[in-house]
Amino acid sequence: MTKEFTGILDELDSNVWNRFVDVPTDIVLFYKKKDIKRFLCTYDNMLTKSCALLSRGDGRYFVMLNKQECKKLGVHKGAELRIKLEPDTSKYGMPMPEEMEELLAQDPEADRYFQQLSPGKQRSLLYIVGKPKGTETRLRKAITICEYLKSVEGALDFRELNQAFKDNRFKLQ
């Protein structure tokens, strides 16, 4: 069920999205018909990341790249990219960072609250934990998330969570 295509890197005039590649309509329709929403997207056989097909609001869909990913690929607006989409069959639609996996395994209360969250919120939290390069930073973020979820009984508020990160409210023991 893997699909490949060549697309042109473009930029949106948006505060939310910036660099993107349009996905051909036939590929979008193929995956929509099969109700597949999460993918592993590989760019030029160099960079693979979890993604979804994002709507432009006019029937067209795209996959997104951020500034760092474009830099890693060495591409700019107008570059041609070879893209491979394959369904993401992982439990959360993206990788579970080891630090978060271990904490959830050791803390049934935090795990229960995490499992009760919507898939999108779970992915957002996994992205937050997995983004830093350093293990200690990932662990600190995972601890903050787990302790925060317990303190609010799973009623996640991202603004409040961001404040918890800033306050360093939940520290390593």
Disulfide bonds with the S-S distance in Angstrom:
none
